[in-house]
Amino acid sequence: MIKNSNIGVAYYDHELQECFLQNSSVNFTVVRPVGLTNSSQEQTIQVTLENNMPKPKLTISRLSTAKFMLDCLEHHLFIRKKPIISAQS
């Protein structure tokens, strides 16, 4: 689907941006949430890294995503990593 639609352009841009970051000396965290929801319920977050384990779930709330990003910033978590985050079921 990505290769045969316009969405591939956006993914290509993301990939280029991440390559620039990885080849720099900048400390970064690229947070990759799965499908975002508007739930106001606080969720336990499942983090998936490079090896795609544990397999990410399908959704996470915008609220939980924002809290995760703030935690990463405040506590210097996942430096130079690209965590995929989803709601733990």
mmCIF file as gemmi writes it, N, C-alpha and C atoms, coordinates in Angstrom:
data_model
loop_
_atom_site.group_PDB
_atom_site.id
_atom_site.type_symbol
_atom_site.label_atom_id
_atom_site.label_alt_id
_atom_site.label_comp_id
_atom_site.label_asym_id
_atom_site.label_entity_id
_atom_site.label_seq_id
_atom_site.pdbx_PDB_ins_code
_atom_site.Cartn_x
_atom_site.Cartn_y
_atom_site.Cartn_z
_atom_site.occupancy
_atom_site.B_iso_or_equiv
_atom_site.pdbx_formal_charge
_atom_site.auth_seq_id
_atom_site.auth_asym_id
_atom_site.pdbx_PDB_model_num
ATOM 1 N N . MET Axp A 1 ? 0.825 -1.184 0 1 0 ? 1 A 1
ATOM 2 C CA . MET Axp A 1 ? 0 0 0 1 0 ? 1 A 1
ATOM 3 C C . MET Axp A 1 ? 0.875 1.256 0 1 0 ? 1 A 1
ATOM 4 N N . ILE Axp A 2 ? 1.927 1.258 0.814 1 0 ? 2 A 1
ATOM 5 C CA . ILE Axp A 2 ? 2.772 2.447 0.927 1 0 ? 2 A 1
ATOM 6 C C . ILE Axp A 2 ? 3.459 2.757 -0.402 1 0 ? 2 A 1
ATOM 7 N N . LYS Axp A 3 ? 3.953 1.733 -1.074 1 0 ? 3 A 1
ATOM 8 C CA . LYS Axp A 3 ? 4.665 1.939 -2.336 1 0 ? 3 A 1
ATOM 9 C C . LYS Axp A 3 ? 3.739 2.388 -3.465 1 0 ? 3 A 1
ATOM 10 N N . ASN Axp A 4 ? 2.468 2.016 -3.388 1 0 ? 4 A 1
ATOM 11 C CA . ASN Axp A 4 ? 1.535 2.29 -4.486 1 0 ? 4 A 1
ATOM 12 C C . ASN Axp A 4 ? 0.552 3.412 -4.192 1 0 ? 4 A 1
ATOM 13 N N . SER Axp A 5 ? 0.856 4.244 -3.207 1 0 ? 5 A 1
ATOM 14 C CA . SER Axp A 5 ? -0.039 5.362 -2.896 1 0 ? 5 A 1
ATOM 15 C C . SER Axp A 5 ? 0.794 6.6 -2.569 1 0 ? 5 A 1
ATOM 16 N N . ASN Axp A 6 ? 0.111 7.696 -2.356 1 0 ? 6 A 1
ATOM 17 C CA . ASN Axp A 6 ? 0.787 8.949 -2.011 1 0 ? 6 A 1
ATOM 18 C C . ASN Axp A 6 ? 1.373 8.941 -0.61 1 0 ? 6 A 1
ATOM 19 N N . ILE Axp A 7 ? 0.933 8.032 0.228 1 0 ? 7 A 1
ATOM 20 C CA . ILE Axp A 7 ? 1.44 7.99 1.599 1 0 ? 7 A 1
ATOM 21 C C . ILE Axp A 7 ? 2.938 7.647 1.62 1 0 ? 7 A 1
ATOM 22 N N . GLY Axp A 8 ? 3.409 6.975 0.582 1 0 ? 8 A 1
ATOM 23 C CA . GLY Axp A 8 ? 4.825 6.63 0.499 1 0 ? 8 A 1
ATOM 24 C C . GLY Axp A 8 ? 5.732 7.852 0.519 1 0 ? 8 A 1
ATOM 25 N N . VAL Axp A 9 ? 5.265 8.969 -0.043 1 0 ? 9 A 1
ATOM 26 C CA . VAL Axp A 9 ? 6.048 10.208 -0.057 1 0 ? 9 A 1
ATOM 27 C C . VAL Axp A 9 ? 6.318 10.68 1.376 1 0 ? 9 A 1
ATOM 28 N N . ALA Axp A 10 ? 5.305 10.643 2.209 1 0 ? 10 A 1
ATOM 29 C CA . ALA Axp A 10 ? 5.469 11.069 3.605 1 0 ? 10 A 1
ATOM 30 C C . ALA Axp A 10 ? 6.432 10.14 4.346 1 0 ? 10 A 1
ATOM 31 N N . TYR Axp A 11 ? 6.313 8.839 4.121 1 0 ? 11 A 1
ATOM 32 C CA . TYR Axp A 11 ? 7.223 7.897 4.769 1 0 ? 11 A 1
ATOM 33 C C . TYR Axp A 11 ? 8.657 8.111 4.298 1 0 ? 11 A 1
ATOM 34 N N . TYR Axp A 12 ? 8.826 8.4 3.038 1 0 ? 12 A 1
ATOM 35 C CA . TYR Axp A 12 ? 10.162 8.673 2.501 1 0 ? 12 A 1
ATOM 36 C C . TYR Axp A 12 ? 10.753 9.903 3.181 1 0 ? 12 A 1
ATOM 37 N N . ASP Axp A 13 ? 9.947 10.953 3.353 1 0 ? 13 A 1
ATOM 38 C CA . ASP Axp A 13 ? 10.403 12.164 4.036 1 0 ? 13 A 1
ATOM 39 C C . ASP Axp A 13 ? 10.805 11.862 5.477 1 0 ? 13 A 1
ATOM 40 N N . HIS Axp A 14 ? 10.012 11.058 6.165 1 0 ? 14 A 1
ATOM 41 C CA . HIS Axp A 14 ? 10.351 10.674 7.546 1 0 ? 14 A 1
ATOM 42 C C . HIS Axp A 14 ? 11.687 9.938 7.572 1 0 ? 14 A 1
ATOM 43 N N . GLU Axp A 15 ? 11.868 9.04 6.639 1 0 ? 15 A 1
ATOM 44 C CA . GLU Axp A 15 ? 13.106 8.26 6.575 1 0 ? 15 A 1
ATOM 45 C C . GLU Axp A 15 ? 14.315 9.174 6.353 1 0 ? 15 A 1
ATOM 46 N N . LEU Axp A 16 ? 14.183 10.149 5.465 1 0 ? 16 A 1
ATOM 47 C CA . LEU Axp A 16 ? 15.273 11.102 5.219 1 0 ? 16 A 1
ATOM 48 C C . LEU Axp A 16 ? 15.605 11.904 6.475 1 0 ? 16 A 1
ATOM 49 N N . GLN Axp A 17 ? 14.577 12.38 7.152 1 0 ? 17 A 1
ATOM 50 C CA . GLN Axp A 17 ? 14.789 13.158 8.382 1 0 ? 17 A 1
ATOM 51 C C . GLN Axp A 17 ? 15.52 12.318 9.427 1 0 ? 17 A 1
ATOM 52 N N . GLU Axp A 18 ? 15.119 11.074 9.571 1 0 ? 18 A 1
ATOM 53 C CA . GLU Axp A 18 ? 15.738 10.205 10.564 1 0 ? 18 A 1
ATOM 54 C C . GLU Axp A 18 ? 17.187 9.893 10.199 1 0 ? 18 A 1
ATOM 55 N N . CYS Axp A 19 ? 17.481 9.762 8.922 1 0 ? 19 A 1
ATOM 56 C CA . CYS Axp A 19 ? 18.868 9.547 8.486 1 0 ? 19 A 1
ATOM 57 C C . CYS Axp A 19 ? 19.733 10.751 8.858 1 0 ? 19 A 1
ATOM 58 N N . PHE Axp A 20 ? 19.212 11.946 8.64 1 0 ? 20 A 1
ATOM 59 C CA . PHE Axp A 20 ? 19.957 13.15 9.025 1 0 ? 20 A 1
ATOM 60 C C . PHE Axp A 20 ? 20.235 13.154 10.527 1 0 ? 20 A 1
ATOM 61 N N . LEU Axp A 21 ? 19.234 12.81 11.315 1 0 ? 21 A 1
ATOM 62 C CA . LEU Axp A 21 ? 19.428 12.766 12.767 1 0 ? 21 A 1
ATOM 63 C C . LEU Axp A 21 ? 20.471 11.731 13.163 1 0 ? 21 A 1
ATOM 64 N N . GLN Axp A 22 ? 20.359 10.535 12.61 1 0 ? 22 A 1
ATOM 65 C CA . GLN Axp A 22 ? 21.287 9.462 12.977 1 0 ? 22 A 1
ATOM 66 C C . GLN Axp A 22 ? 22.72 9.787 12.587 1 0 ? 22 A 1
ATOM 67 N N . ASN Axp A 23 ? 22.902 10.535 11.531 1 0 ? 23 A 1
ATOM 68 C CA . ASN Axp A 23 ? 24.242 10.89 11.076 1 0 ? 23 A 1
ATOM 69 C C . ASN Axp A 23 ? 24.757 12.176 11.711 1 0 ? 23 A 1
ATOM 70 N N . SER Axp A 24 ? 24.015 12.707 12.659 1 0 ? 24 A 1
ATOM 71 C CA . SER Axp A 24 ? 24.418 13.937 13.341 1 0 ? 24 A 1
ATOM 72 C C . SER Axp A 24 ? 24.878 13.594 14.761 1 0 ? 24 A 1
ATOM 73 N N . SER Axp A 25 ? 25.308 14.611 15.463 1 0 ? 25 A 1
ATOM 74 C CA . SER Axp A 25 ? 25.698 14.424 16.867 1 0 ? 25 A 1
ATOM 75 C C . SER Axp A 25 ? 24.568 14.837 17.817 1 0 ? 25 A 1
ATOM 76 N N . VAL Axp A 26 ? 23.408 15.092 17.282 1 0 ? 26 A 1
ATOM 77 C CA . VAL Axp A 26 ? 22.257 15.533 18.062 1 0 ? 26 A 1
ATOM 78 C C . VAL Axp A 26 ? 21.681 14.358 18.863 1 0 ? 26 A 1
ATOM 79 N N . ASN Axp A 27 ? 21.359 14.62 20.128 1 0 ? 27 A 1
ATOM 80 C CA . ASN Axp A 27 ? 20.62 13.63 20.915 1 0 ? 27 A 1
ATOM 81 C C . ASN Axp A 27 ? 19.154 13.756 20.553 1 0 ? 27 A 1
ATOM 82 N N . PHE Axp A 28 ? 18.561 12.697 20.08 1 0 ? 28 A 1
ATOM 83 C CA . PHE Axp A 28 ? 17.176 12.733 19.622 1 0 ? 28 A 1
ATOM 84 C C . PHE Axp A 28 ? 16.426 11.526 20.155 1 0 ? 28 A 1
ATOM 85 N N . THR Axp A 29 ? 15.119 11.631 20.147 1 0 ? 29 A 1
ATOM 86 C CA . THR Axp A 29 ? 14.22 10.502 20.344 1 0 ? 29 A 1
ATOM 87 C C . THR Axp A 29 ? 13.109 10.661 19.313 1 0 ? 29 A 1
ATOM 88 N N . VAL Axp A 30 ? 12.977 9.706 18.417 1 0 ? 30 A 1
ATOM 89 C CA . VAL Axp A 30 ? 11.913 9.732 17.414 1 0 ? 30 A 1
ATOM 90 C C . VAL Axp A 30 ? 10.804 8.827 17.939 1 0 ? 30 A 1
ATOM 91 N N . VAL Axp A 31 ? 9.715 9.426 18.374 1 0 ? 31 A 1
ATOM 92 C CA . VAL Axp A 31 ? 8.588 8.657 18.899 1 0 ? 31 A 1
ATOM 93 C C . VAL Axp A 31 ? 7.665 8.313 17.737 1 0 ? 31 A 1
ATOM 94 N N . ARG Axp A 32 ? 7.371 7.023 17.606 1 0 ? 32 A 1
ATOM 95 C CA . ARG Axp A 32 ? 6.525 6.539 16.517 1 0 ? 32 A 1
ATOM 96 C C . ARG Axp A 32 ? 5.255 5.916 17.094 1 0 ? 32 A 1
ATOM 97 N N . PRO Axp A 33 ? 4.229 6.727 17.3 1 0 ? 33 A 1
ATOM 98 C CA . PRO Axp A 33 ? 2.977 6.15 17.8 1 0 ? 33 A 1
ATOM 99 C C . PRO Axp A 33 ? 2.26 5.398 16.682 1 0 ? 33 A 1
ATOM 100 N N . VAL Axp A 34 ? 1.508 4.396 17.079 1 0 ? 34 A 1
ATOM 101 C CA . VAL Axp A 34 ? 0.652 3.686 16.114 1 0 ? 34 A 1
ATOM 102 C C . VAL Axp A 34 ? -0.591 4.546 15.895 1 0 ? 34 A 1
ATOM 103 N N . GLY Axp A 35 ? -1.702 3.972 15.488 1 0 ? 35 A 1
ATOM 104 C CA . GLY Axp A 35 ? -2.92 4.74 15.237 1 0 ? 35 A 1
ATOM 105 C C . GLY Axp A 35 ? -3.369 5.523 16.461 1 0 ? 35 A 1
ATOM 106 N N . LEU Axp A 36 ? -3.509 6.825 16.303 1 0 ? 36 A 1
ATOM 107 C CA . LEU Axp A 36 ? -3.87 7.7 17.418 1 0 ? 36 A 1
ATOM 108 C C . LEU Axp A 36 ? -5.381 7.762 17.628 1 0 ? 36 A 1
ATOM 109 N N . THR Axp A 37 ? -5.778 7.748 18.914 1 0 ? 37 A 1
ATOM 110 C CA . THR Axp A 37 ? -7.191 7.885 19.277 1 0 ? 37 A 1
ATOM 111 C C . THR Axp A 37 ? -7.37 9.112 20.16 1 0 ? 37 A 1
ATOM 112 N N . ASN Axp A 38 ? -8.606 9.503 20.37 1 0 ? 38 A 1
ATOM 113 C CA . ASN Axp A 38 ? -8.921 10.646 21.22 1 0 ? 38 A 1
ATOM 114 C C . ASN Axp A 38 ? -9.32 10.237 22.629 1 0 ? 38 A 1
ATOM 115 N N . SER Axp A 39 ? -9.012 9.021 23.029 1 0 ? 39 A 1
ATOM 116 C CA . SER Axp A 39 ? -9.386 8.537 24.354 1 0 ? 39 A 1
ATOM 117 C C . SER Axp A 39 ? -8.77 9.417 25.446 1 0 ? 39 A 1
ATOM 118 N N . SER Axp A 40 ? -9.551 9.701 26.478 1 0 ? 40 A 1
ATOM 119 C CA . SER Axp A 40 ? -9.039 10.473 27.618 1 0 ? 40 A 1
ATOM 120 C C . SER Axp A 40 ? -8.63 9.555 28.762 1 0 ? 40 A 1
ATOM 121 N N . GLN Axp A 41 ? -8.702 8.262 28.525 1 0 ? 41 A 1
ATOM 122 C CA . GLN Axp A 41 ? -8.306 7.275 29.523 1 0 ? 41 A 1
ATOM 123 C C . GLN Axp A 41 ? -6.787 7.115 29.5 1 0 ? 41 A 1
ATOM 124 N N . GLU Axp A 42 ? -6.172 7.111 30.692 1 0 ? 42 A 1
ATOM 125 C CA . GLU Axp A 42 ? -4.729 6.898 30.754 1 0 ? 42 A 1
ATOM 126 C C . GLU Axp A 42 ? -4.425 5.436 30.443 1 0 ? 42 A 1
ATOM 127 N N . GLN Axp A 43 ? -3.461 5.221 29.577 1 0 ? 43 A 1
ATOM 128 C CA . GLN Axp A 43 ? -3.137 3.878 29.124 1 0 ? 43 A 1
ATOM 129 C C . GLN Axp A 43 ? -1.715 3.501 29.531 1 0 ? 43 A 1
ATOM 130 N N . THR Axp A 44 ? -1.517 2.212 29.757 1 0 ? 44 A 1
ATOM 131 C CA . THR Axp A 44 ? -0.161 1.708 29.959 1 0 ? 44 A 1
ATOM 132 C C . THR Axp A 44 ? 0.466 1.58 28.59 1 0 ? 44 A 1
ATOM 133 N N . ILE Axp A 45 ? 1.683 2.082 28.462 1 0 ? 45 A 1
ATOM 134 C CA . ILE Axp A 45 ? 2.328 2.127 27.154 1 0 ? 45 A 1
ATOM 135 C C . ILE Axp A 45 ? 3.235 0.92 26.948 1 0 ? 45 A 1
ATOM 136 N N . GLN Axp A 46 ? 3.124 0.34 25.78 1 0 ? 46 A 1
ATOM 137 C CA . GLN Axp A 46 ? 4.028 -0.727 25.363 1 0 ? 46 A 1
ATOM 138 C C . GLN Axp A 46 ? 5.037 -0.109 24.4 1 0 ? 46 A 1
ATOM 139 N N . VAL Axp A 47 ? 6.32 -0.324 24.663 1 0 ? 47 A 1
ATOM 140 C CA . VAL Axp A 47 ? 7.387 0.211 23.821 1 0 ? 47 A 1
ATOM 141 C C . VAL Axp A 47 ? 7.978 -0.922 22.983 1 0 ? 47 A 1
ATOM 142 N N . THR Axp A 48 ? 8.092 -0.672 21.709 1 0 ? 48 A 1
ATOM 143 C CA . THR Axp A 48 ? 8.695 -1.619 20.783 1 0 ? 48 A 1
ATOM 144 C C . THR Axp A 48 ? 9.895 -0.925 20.14 1 0 ? 48 A 1
ATOM 145 N N . LEU Axp A 49 ? 11.032 -1.614 20.135 1 0 ? 49 A 1
ATOM 146 C CA . LEU Axp A 49 ? 12.231 -1.03 19.54 1 0 ? 49 A 1
ATOM 147 C C . LEU Axp A 49 ? 12.592 -1.743 18.245 1 0 ? 49 A 1
ATOM 148 N N . GLU Axp A 50 ? 13.803 -1.598 17.799 1 0 ? 50 A 1
ATOM 149 C CA . GLU Axp A 50 ? 14.296 -2.039 16.494 1 0 ? 50 A 1
ATOM 150 C C . GLU Axp A 50 ? 13.84 -3.435 16.062 1 0 ? 50 A 1
ATOM 151 N N . ASN Axp A 51 ? 13.866 -4.396 16.956 1 0 ? 51 A 1
ATOM 152 C CA . ASN Axp A 51 ? 13.591 -5.781 16.565 1 0 ? 51 A 1
ATOM 153 C C . ASN Axp A 51 ? 12.097 -6.088 16.415 1 0 ? 51 A 1
ATOM 154 N N . ASN Axp A 52 ? 11.261 -5.059 16.568 1 0 ? 52 A 1
ATOM 155 C CA . ASN Axp A 52 ? 9.803 -5.17 16.422 1 0 ? 52 A 1
ATOM 156 C C . ASN Axp A 52 ? 9.171 -6.136 17.433 1 0 ? 52 A 1
ATOM 157 N N . MET Axp A 53 ? 9.834 -6.267 18.586 1 0 ? 53 A 1
ATOM 158 C CA . MET Axp A 53 ? 9.296 -7.093 19.662 1 0 ? 53 A 1
ATOM 159 C C . MET Axp A 53 ? 9.217 -6.274 20.927 1 0 ? 53 A 1
ATOM 160 N N . PRO Axp A 54 ? 8.156 -6.328 21.671 1 0 ? 54 A 1
ATOM 161 C CA . PRO Axp A 54 ? 6.929 -7.037 21.348 1 0 ? 54 A 1
ATOM 162 C C . PRO Axp A 54 ? 6.202 -6.342 20.198 1 0 ? 54 A 1
ATOM 163 N N . LYS Axp A 55 ? 5.426 -7.129 19.51 1 0 ? 55 A 1
ATOM 164 C CA . LYS Axp A 55 ? 4.683 -6.593 18.369 1 0 ? 55 A 1
ATOM 165 C C . LYS Axp A 55 ? 3.752 -5.483 18.845 1 0 ? 55 A 1
ATOM 166 N N . PRO Axp A 56 ? 3.789 -4.308 18.194 1 0 ? 56 A 1
ATOM 167 C CA . PRO Axp A 56 ? 2.934 -3.201 18.632 1 0 ? 56 A 1
ATOM 168 C C . PRO Axp A 56 ? 1.45 -3.521 18.459 1 0 ? 56 A 1
ATOM 169 N N . LYS Axp A 57 ? 0.654 -2.965 19.35 1 0 ? 57 A 1
ATOM 170 C CA . LYS Axp A 57 ? -0.802 -3.051 19.204 1 0 ? 57 A 1
ATOM 171 C C . LYS Axp A 57 ? -1.229 -2.025 18.154 1 0 ? 57 A 1
ATOM 172 N N . LEU Axp A 58 ? -2.521 -1.882 17.929 1 0 ? 58 A 1
ATOM 173 C CA . LEU Axp A 58 ? -2.996 -1.035 16.83 1 0 ? 58 A 1
ATOM 174 C C . LEU Axp A 58 ? -3.174 0.437 17.172 1 0 ? 58 A 1
ATOM 175 N N . THR Axp A 59 ? -3.438 0.756 18.451 1 0 ? 59 A 1
ATOM 176 C CA . THR Axp A 59 ? -3.769 2.144 18.78 1 0 ? 59 A 1
ATOM 177 C C . THR Axp A 59 ? -3.08 2.615 20.058 1 0 ? 59 A 1
ATOM 178 N N . ILE Axp A 60 ? -3.09 3.928 20.222 1 0 ? 60 A 1
ATOM 179 C CA . ILE Axp A 60 ? -2.672 4.593 21.452 1 0 ? 60 A 1
ATOM 180 C C . ILE Axp A 60 ? -3.34 5.972 21.458 1 0 ? 60 A 1
ATOM 181 N N . SER Axp A 61 ? -3.638 6.47 22.63 1 0 ? 61 A 1
ATOM 182 C CA . SER Axp A 61 ? -4.304 7.781 22.704 1 0 ? 61 A 1
ATOM 183 C C . SER Axp A 61 ? -3.291 8.908 22.522 1 0 ? 61 A 1
ATOM 184 N N . ARG Axp A 62 ? -3.797 10.015 22.036 1 0 ? 62 A 1
ATOM 185 C CA . ARG Axp A 62 ? -2.968 11.21 21.916 1 0 ? 62 A 1
ATOM 186 C C . ARG Axp A 62 ? -2.462 11.642 23.294 1 0 ? 62 A 1
ATOM 187 N N . LEU Axp A 63 ? -3.312 11.503 24.309 1 0 ? 63 A 1
ATOM 188 C CA . LEU Axp A 63 ? -2.94 11.866 25.676 1 0 ? 63 A 1
ATOM 189 C C . LEU Axp A 63 ? -1.75 11.026 26.151 1 0 ? 63 A 1
ATOM 190 N N . SER Axp A 64 ? -1.814 9.722 25.976 1 0 ? 64 A 1
ATOM 191 C CA . SER Axp A 64 ? -0.727 8.841 26.402 1 0 ? 64 A 1
ATOM 192 C C . SER Axp A 64 ? 0.547 9.103 25.602 1 0 ? 64 A 1
ATOM 193 N N . THR Axp A 65 ? 0.393 9.423 24.332 1 0 ? 65 A 1
ATOM 194 C CA . THR Axp A 65 ? 1.543 9.743 23.488 1 0 ? 65 A 1
ATOM 195 C C . THR Axp A 65 ? 2.233 11.005 23.998 1 0 ? 65 A 1
ATOM 196 N N . ALA Axp A 66 ? 1.447 12.016 24.294 1 0 ? 66 A 1
ATOM 197 C CA . ALA Axp A 66 ? 2.014 13.268 24.805 1 0 ? 66 A 1
ATOM 198 C C . ALA Axp A 66 ? 2.735 13.041 26.136 1 0 ? 66 A 1
ATOM 199 N N . LYS Axp A 67 ? 2.135 12.272 27.029 1 0 ? 67 A 1
ATOM 200 C CA . LYS Axp A 67 ? 2.775 11.984 28.32 1 0 ? 67 A 1
ATOM 201 C C . LYS Axp A 67 ? 4.082 11.22 28.125 1 0 ? 67 A 1
ATOM 202 N N . PHE Axp A 68 ? 4.094 10.265 27.209 1 0 ? 68 A 1
ATOM 203 C CA . PHE Axp A 68 ? 5.31 9.511 26.917 1 0 ? 68 A 1
ATOM 204 C C . PHE Axp A 68 ? 6.413 10.445 26.415 1 0 ? 68 A 1
ATOM 205 N N . MET Axp A 69 ? 6.054 11.341 25.519 1 0 ? 69 A 1
ATOM 206 C CA . MET Axp A 69 ? 7.037 12.271 24.97 1 0 ? 69 A 1
ATOM 207 C C . MET Axp A 69 ? 7.601 13.188 26.055 1 0 ? 69 A 1
ATOM 208 N N . LEU Axp A 70 ? 6.741 13.654 26.95 1 0 ? 70 A 1
ATOM 209 C CA . LEU Axp A 70 ? 7.221 14.482 28.055 1 0 ? 70 A 1
ATOM 210 C C . LEU Axp A 70 ? 8.133 13.697 28.985 1 0 ? 70 A 1
ATOM 211 N N . ASP Axp A 71 ? 7.781 12.446 29.274 1 0 ? 71 A 1
ATOM 212 C CA . ASP Axp A 71 ? 8.637 11.594 30.107 1 0 ? 71 A 1
ATOM 213 C C . ASP Axp A 71 ? 10.005 11.402 29.457 1 0 ? 71 A 1
ATOM 214 N N . CYS Axp A 72 ? 10.021 11.167 28.16 1 0 ? 72 A 1
ATOM 215 C CA . CYS Axp A 72 ? 11.29 11.009 27.444 1 0 ? 72 A 1
ATOM 216 C C . CYS Axp A 72 ? 12.148 12.263 27.577 1 0 ? 72 A 1
ATOM 217 N N . LEU Axp A 73 ? 11.532 13.4 27.433 1 0 ? 73 A 1
ATOM 218 C CA . LEU Axp A 73 ? 12.245 14.668 27.517 1 0 ? 73 A 1
ATOM 219 C C . LEU Axp A 73 ? 12.75 14.93 28.936 1 0 ? 73 A 1
ATOM 220 N N . GLU Axp A 74 ? 11.873 14.765 29.912 1 0 ? 74 A 1
ATOM 221 C CA . GLU Axp A 74 ? 12.234 15.077 31.305 1 0 ? 74 A 1
ATOM 222 C C . GLU Axp A 74 ? 13.257 14.106 31.888 1 0 ? 74 A 1
ATOM 223 N N . HIS Axp A 75 ? 13.202 12.836 31.483 1 0 ? 75 A 1
ATOM 224 C CA . HIS Axp A 75 ? 14.043 11.804 32.099 1 0 ? 75 A 1
ATOM 225 C C . HIS Axp A 75 ? 15.129 11.273 31.162 1 0 ? 75 A 1
ATOM 226 N N . HIS Axp A 76 ? 15.295 11.931 30.025 1 0 ? 76 A 1
ATOM 227 C CA . HIS Axp A 76 ? 16.34 11.56 29.059 1 0 ? 76 A 1
ATOM 228 C C . HIS Axp A 76 ? 16.237 10.086 28.659 1 0 ? 76 A 1
ATOM 229 N N . LEU Axp A 77 ? 15.042 9.672 28.289 1 0 ? 77 A 1
ATOM 230 C CA . LEU Axp A 77 ? 14.783 8.282 27.905 1 0 ? 77 A 1
ATOM 231 C C . LEU Axp A 77 ? 14.911 8.092 26.396 1 0 ? 77 A 1
ATOM 232 N N . PHE Axp A 78 ? 15.341 6.921 25.993 1 0 ? 78 A 1
ATOM 233 C CA . PHE Axp A 78 ? 15.389 6.502 24.588 1 0 ? 78 A 1
ATOM 234 C C . PHE Axp A 78 ? 16.207 7.456 23.718 1 0 ? 78 A 1
ATOM 235 N N . ILE Axp A 79 ? 17.32 7.926 24.26 1 0 ? 79 A 1
ATOM 236 C CA . ILE Axp A 79 ? 18.191 8.824 23.51 1 0 ? 79 A 1
ATOM 237 C C . ILE Axp A 79 ? 18.784 8.073 22.316 1 0 ? 79 A 1
ATOM 238 N N . ARG Axp A 80 ? 18.686 8.725 21.148 1 0 ? 80 A 1
ATOM 239 C CA . ARG Axp A 80 ? 19.163 8.169 19.869 1 0 ? 80 A 1
ATOM 240 C C . ARG Axp A 80 ? 18.454 6.856 19.52 1 0 ? 80 A 1
ATOM 241 N N . LYS Axp A 81 ? 17.199 6.762 19.935 1 0 ? 81 A 1
ATOM 242 C CA . LYS Axp A 81 ? 16.371 5.58 19.634 1 0 ? 81 A 1
ATOM 243 C C . LYS Axp A 81 ? 15.08 6.034 18.95 1 0 ? 81 A 1
ATOM 244 N N . LYS Axp A 82 ? 14.357 5.054 18.396 1 0 ? 82 A 1
ATOM 245 C CA . LYS Axp A 82 ? 13.105 5.319 17.698 1 0 ? 82 A 1
ATOM 246 C C . LYS Axp A 82 ? 12.026 4.362 18.219 1 0 ? 82 A 1
ATOM 247 N N . PRO Axp A 83 ? 11.526 4.614 19.426 1 0 ? 83 A 1
ATOM 248 C CA . PRO Axp A 83 ? 10.524 3.706 19.987 1 0 ? 83 A 1
ATOM 249 C C . PRO Axp A 83 ? 9.17 3.816 19.289 1 0 ? 83 A 1
ATOM 250 N N . ILE Axp A 84 ? 8.602 2.668 18.994 1 0 ? 84 A 1
ATOM 251 C CA . ILE Axp A 84 ? 7.205 2.59 18.545 1 0 ? 84 A 1
ATOM 252 C C . ILE Axp A 84 ? 6.39 2.417 19.809 1 0 ? 84 A 1
ATOM 253 N N . ILE Axp A 85 ? 5.374 3.222 19.979 1 0 ? 85 A 1
ATOM 254 C CA . ILE Axp A 85 ? 4.562 3.1 21.203 1 0 ? 85 A 1
ATOM 255 C C . ILE Axp A 85 ? 3.121 2.747 20.848 1 0 ? 85 A 1
ATOM 256 N N . SER Axp A 86 ? 2.539 1.891 21.693 1 0 ? 86 A 1
ATOM 257 C CA . SER Axp A 86 ? 1.144 1.504 21.541 1 0 ? 86 A 1
ATOM 258 C C . SER Axp A 86 ? 0.563 1.254 22.923 1 0 ? 86 A 1
ATOM 259 N N . ALA Axp A 87 ? -0.744 1.188 22.998 1 0 ? 87 A 1
ATOM 260 C CA . ALA Axp A 87 ? -1.42 0.927 24.284 1 0 ? 87 A 1
ATOM 261 C C . ALA Axp A 87 ? -1.319 -0.558 24.596 1 0 ? 87 A 1
ATOM 262 N N . GLN Axp A 88 ? -0.839 -0.838 25.776 1 0 ? 88 A 1
ATOM 263 C CA . GLN Axp A 88 ? -0.748 -2.234 26.209 1 0 ? 88 A 1
ATOM 264 C C . GLN Axp A 88 ? -2.141 -2.721 26.559 1 0 ? 88 A 1
ATOM 265 N N . SER Axp A 89 ? -2.485 -3.91 26.116 1 0 ? 89 A 1
ATOM 266 C CA . SER Axp A 89 ? -3.846 -4.4 26.393 1 0 ? 89 A 1
ATOM 267 C C . SER Axp A 89 ? -3.884 -5.264 27.618 1 0 ? 89 A 1
